[in-house]
């Protein structure tokens, strides 16, 4: 048994009937060369064999009576793999549009809290004989990095599947604790909180004074503050329904822009997203006078914490400089803003958020989230920020599932009240895969934003090419069309 950390539990308290706090991915596999052919039974046997490597898959929540304290994880005595692993088939023609609609339906449904918080759908019927796997797991159990590690544990580095030996000692289910035990543990834990809260308060006050002094220095330009983002059509109350779209660009192209124009890969990703959003809002007749603000999650997972589940993450607010017309100047402004935001995040400290999350009152936090949703507060106030943009580094080696090579992976993050769009990016085998999850009513044109990503990168590649030529260096940009990988992999056509 293990008590959830305050940060992990916060993702439970934030959840409402309209706001689902799970993360997901849509992977595409080519089973053409699988010896003996692909079968769902082989996938099931593989997942069952890998369960010892994926602890969250057999853990379920137990709530503390009266919501006195954060819930605990227990090894589920009623675990049933067939409830979580399901088989599906796309309608014809089985292209990207049909796959995107299926994934949107999956991510638009809440997870059952009486069972381990994950589901996996093996999706057949893709054109070209491809197979997809759509997996969703609650954010209380994983963050972006641990989610990527979880995915890798389900895959192989070679076509021949690895058989995991049985654990020693073997897995054992937990006894479900009774209410008296839960209340006793909660009261013992709460008795130790006043001292911890006093220490957190002292650190927070000291940090706030230092930040105030730092931000008032001559020439200091602090990052955007919460609620300073402009109102846009992206930022309304949401319903349970979702839309999903995806895009793919060459990682070599992104690196060439970085090398020619400056900044980091993440800066270029933010600039590409900024360009796509700017085009989308302009086409809708919306041109906010101030720049859009992105919330960018930052992993604070140390090397020693690699392989552990749960959340080790903080966040920073970054201006997307969408009020700047020139794409190169916009990239430079974003790069400067990211540097400032990172400096401020270091000054605040990665543990400040997690420390205060420990003291959240479960009942109060959950009721507050539902009140905000029921009253549609974000239809009347400015948003905390406009969009979530997350960039998760992925493997640069081919991965396989029961012999089928993975040819694409599209990450999917949650949307929130007042923030109807989440853009998550993952790199794999020389490509960057963009996943766009949107509130169905808030962002009806999410597929348009996904197409504008390719245009926004092209907008940066032209001056980058010129900069490389002027420096007497040949451009390194890939000339293949978006959607093509350097390998001989096959993917559904009709990009959504």
Buried (B, 14 or more C-beta within 10 A) or exposed (E): BBBBBBBBBBBBBBBBEBBBBBBBBBBBBBBBEBEEEBEBEBBBBBBEBBBBBBBBBBBBBBBBEEBBBBBBBBBBEEBEBEEBBBEBEBEEEBBBBBBBBBBBBBBBBBBEBEBBBBBBBBBBBBBEEBBBBBBBBBBBBBBBBBBBBBBBBBBBEEBEBEEBEEEEEEEEEBEBBEEEEBBEBBEEBEEEEEEEBEEBEEBBEEBEEEBEEEBEEEEEEBBBEEEBBBBBBBBBBBBBBBBBBBBBBBBBBBBBBBBBBBBEBBBBBBBBBBBBBBBBBEEEEBEBEEBBBBBBBBBBBEEEBEEEBBBBBBBBBBBBBBBBEEBBEBBBBBBBBBBBBBBBBEEBBBEBBBBBBBBBEBEEBBEBBBEBBEEBEBEEEBBBBBBBBBBBBBBEEBBBBBBBBBBBBBBBBBBBBBBBBBBBBBBBBEBBBBBBBBBBEBBEBBBBBBBBBBEBBBBBBEBBBEBBEEEEEEBBBBEEEBBBBEEEBBBBEEBB
